[in-house]
Amino acid sequence: MIGALLLFLASCQNKEITKDLSQSAATISDAELDAIPAYDLELLEAPALQVATIDQEMDIISDGLPLELDEENPTAMRDSTGHRRDLMACLKDLDLTSGQKDSIHAAATRFHHCRKYHITAIRIINHTILSQANQERKLLIAKFRRGEITKEELIRALQRLNHRTRYAFRHNPEKVRHMIALRQCFKNYLRALHQILDENQWNMFMNCYRQG
């Protein structure tokens, strides 16, 4: 009887603690999250390109991320200037409790899996677009060699091809869908960090991330 009463009281106490935490925890709005730059989207959306010319195929020089996405450090990326951005490095500079470290590790793992799925899909789309552009380039080169178009016409056609391909990288509908989902992965991770860190830690983390 006493044991049952103690369990009941403990349950009520736990509910009150949870209630107090949920009421006192500061929240971050979608607008605030949207204002935080997602640097890994810059080069995925518009990769650094080696353009198509008479002498060379089009190629992706960089999409801002390593070829293999590392689960041990899932947040390393480069922005459109080539500058390295690393969320985990910024978190390691904070004086975290063991509980915070465990919570951050769990959030980072969820972020890694979400991010990896969409990045893999985006890379497949990017390389499909690239392959189609290079196939079109081959056809243009063949027409030039058969004398069907002049060199000047070939150069202009290749310039138009480069322009259309850059546009396709940004506006392919399936890719846009994955880019939106990838941005949501990032926002969910930041929202989790905002709940885990105290106000001072959050401000230090954001200053580090923005400065790179």
C-alpha positions as CSV (number, residue, x, y, z in Angstrom):
1,M,0.0,0.0,0.0
2,I,2.8,2.4,1.0
3,G,4.8,1.4,-2.0
4,A,1.9,2.1,-4.3
5,L,1.4,5.5,-2.7
6,L,5.1,6.3,-3.1
7,L,5.0,5.4,-6.8
8,F,1.9,7.5,-7.3
9,L,3.6,10.5,-5.6
10,A,6.8,10.0,-7.6
11,S,4.8,9.9,-10.8
12,C,3.0,13.1,-9.9
13,Q,6.3,14.8,-9.0
14,N,7.8,13.7,-12.4
15,K,4.8,15.1,-14.2
16,E,5.2,18.4,-12.4
17,I,8.9,18.6,-13.2
18,T,8.3,17.9,-16.8
19,K,5.5,20.5,-16.9
20,D,7.8,23.1,-15.2
21,L,10.6,22.4,-17.7
22,S,8.3,22.7,-20.7
23,Q,6.9,25.9,-19.5
24,S,10.2,27.5,-18.6
25,A,12.3,26.3,-21.5
26,A,12.9,29.1,-24.1
27,T,11.7,28.3,-27.6
28,I,13.1,29.4,-30.9
29,S,10.8,30.4,-33.7
30,D,10.9,29.2,-37.3
31,A,11.7,32.7,-38.4
32,E,14.8,32.7,-36.1
33,L,15.8,29.3,-37.4
34,D,15.3,30.4,-41.0
35,A,17.7,33.3,-40.4
36,I,20.5,31.0,-39.5
37,P,22.5,30.2,-42.7
38,A,22.7,26.5,-43.7
39,Y,26.1,26.6,-45.3
40,D,26.0,23.1,-46.6
41,L,23.1,24.0,-48.9
42,E,25.1,26.6,-50.9
43,L,27.3,24.3,-53.0
44,L,24.8,21.4,-53.0
45,E,22.3,23.7,-54.7
46,A,24.8,25.4,-57.1
47,P,28.0,23.2,-57.2
48,A,31.3,24.8,-58.2
49,L,31.6,23.8,-61.9
50,Q,34.2,23.2,-64.5
51,V,32.2,24.5,-67.4
52,A,31.8,22.7,-70.8
53,T,34.1,23.9,-73.5
54,I,35.3,22.5,-76.8
55,D,38.2,20.9,-75.0
56,Q,36.7,19.7,-71.8
57,E,33.5,18.2,-70.4
58,M,31.5,19.8,-67.6
59,D,32.4,18.5,-64.2
60,I,31.5,19.2,-60.5
61,I,34.6,20.6,-58.8
62,S,32.9,20.7,-55.3
63,D,29.6,20.4,-53.7
64,G,31.0,21.6,-50.4
65,L,31.0,18.2,-48.6
66,P,33.4,15.3,-48.4
67,L,32.7,12.3,-50.6
68,E,32.0,10.1,-47.6
69,L,29.8,11.7,-44.9
70,D,31.4,10.9,-41.6
71,E,29.1,9.8,-38.8
72,E,31.7,10.7,-36.2
73,N,31.7,14.3,-37.5
74,P,28.4,14.6,-39.4
75,T,28.3,18.4,-39.6
76,A,31.6,19.4,-41.3
77,M,30.9,21.4,-44.5
78,R,32.3,24.1,-46.7
79,D,30.5,27.2,-47.7
80,S,30.5,28.7,-51.2
81,T,33.8,30.5,-50.5
82,G,35.5,27.2,-49.6
83,H,35.6,28.1,-45.9
84,R,35.2,25.2,-43.6
85,R,32.2,25.2,-41.2
86,D,31.9,22.7,-38.4
87,L,29.0,22.6,-35.9
88,M,30.7,20.0,-33.8
89,A,33.8,22.0,-33.3
90,C,31.8,24.9,-32.0
91,L,30.0,22.6,-29.6
92,K,33.3,21.1,-28.3
93,D,34.4,24.6,-27.2
94,L,31.5,24.7,-24.7
95,D,31.6,23.6,-21.1
96,L,29.0,20.8,-21.4
97,T,27.6,18.5,-18.8
98,S,27.6,14.8,-19.4
99,G,23.9,14.9,-19.9
100,Q,24.2,17.6,-22.5
101,K,26.9,15.6,-24.3
102,D,24.6,12.6,-24.5
103,S,21.7,14.6,-25.7
104,I,23.8,16.4,-28.3
105,H,25.2,13.0,-29.5
106,A,21.7,11.7,-30.0
107,A,20.6,14.8,-31.8
108,A,23.7,14.7,-34.0
109,T,23.0,11.1,-34.9
110,R,19.5,11.9,-36.0
111,F,20.8,14.9,-38.0
112,H,23.4,12.7,-39.7
113,H,20.9,10.1,-40.9
114,C,18.4,12.7,-42.1
115,R,21.1,14.7,-43.8
116,K,22.8,11.8,-45.4
117,Y,19.6,10.5,-47.0
118,H,18.8,13.8,-48.7
119,I,22.4,14.6,-49.6
120,T,22.8,11.2,-51.3
121,A,19.6,11.9,-53.3
122,I,20.7,15.4,-54.3
123,R,24.1,14.1,-55.4
124,I,22.4,11.5,-57.7
125,I,20.3,14.3,-59.2
126,N,23.3,16.5,-59.7
127,H,25.2,13.8,-61.5
128,T,22.2,13.0,-63.6
129,I,22.0,16.6,-64.7
130,L,25.7,16.7,-65.3
131,S,25.6,13.5,-67.4
132,Q,22.8,14.9,-69.5
133,A,24.7,18.1,-70.1
134,N,27.9,16.2,-71.2
135,Q,25.8,14.0,-73.5
136,E,24.4,17.2,-75.2
137,R,28.0,18.6,-75.4
138,K,29.1,15.4,-77.3
139,L,26.3,15.9,-79.8
140,L,27.3,19.5,-80.3
141,I,30.9,18.6,-80.8
142,A,29.9,15.9,-83.3
143,K,27.8,18.5,-85.3
144,F,30.8,20.8,-85.4
145,R,33.1,18.0,-86.6
146,R,30.6,17.1,-89.3
147,G,30.6,20.8,-90.4
148,E,27.0,21.3,-89.5
149,I,27.8,24.3,-87.3
150,T,30.7,26.8,-87.1
151,K,33.1,27.1,-84.3
152,E,31.5,30.3,-83.2
153,E,28.1,28.7,-83.2
154,L,29.5,25.8,-81.1
155,I,31.0,28.2,-78.6
156,R,27.6,30.0,-78.2
157,A,25.8,26.7,-77.9
158,L,28.2,25.5,-75.2
159,Q,27.7,28.8,-73.3
160,R,23.9,28.3,-73.5
161,L,24.4,24.7,-72.3
162,N,26.4,25.9,-69.3
163,H,23.7,28.4,-68.4
164,R,20.8,25.9,-68.7
165,T,22.8,23.4,-66.6
166,R,23.4,25.9,-63.8
167,Y,19.7,26.7,-63.9
168,A,18.8,23.0,-63.7
169,F,21.0,22.5,-60.7
170,R,19.0,25.2,-58.9
171,H,15.5,24.5,-60.1
172,N,15.1,20.7,-60.7
173,P,11.8,20.0,-58.9
174,E,12.9,16.7,-57.3
175,K,16.1,18.4,-56.1
176,V,14.2,21.4,-54.7
177,R,12.1,18.9,-52.7
178,H,15.2,17.3,-51.2
179,M,16.8,20.7,-50.6
180,I,13.7,21.8,-48.6
181,A,13.8,18.6,-46.6
182,L,17.5,19.0,-46.0
183,R,17.0,22.5,-44.6
184,Q,14.4,21.0,-42.3
185,C,16.9,18.4,-41.0
186,F,19.2,21.4,-40.1
187,K,16.4,23.3,-38.4
188,N,15.4,20.3,-36.4
189,Y,19.0,19.8,-35.2
190,L,19.3,23.5,-34.3
191,R,16.0,23.4,-32.4
192,A,17.2,20.4,-30.4
193,L,20.5,22.2,-29.6
194,H,18.6,25.2,-28.5
195,Q,16.6,23.1,-26.1
196,I,19.8,21.4,-24.8
197,L,22.1,24.4,-24.3
198,D,21.5,27.2,-21.9
199,E,21.3,30.8,-23.1
200,N,24.9,31.6,-22.7
201,Q,26.0,28.3,-24.4
202,W,23.6,28.9,-27.3
203,N,25.0,32.4,-27.9
204,M,28.6,31.2,-27.8
205,F,27.7,28.4,-30.2
206,M,26.0,30.6,-32.7
207,N,28.8,33.2,-32.6
208,C,31.3,30.4,-33.4
209,Y,29.2,28.9,-36.2
210,R,28.6,32.3,-37.9
211,Q,32.3,33.2,-37.7
212,G,33.5,29.8,-38.9
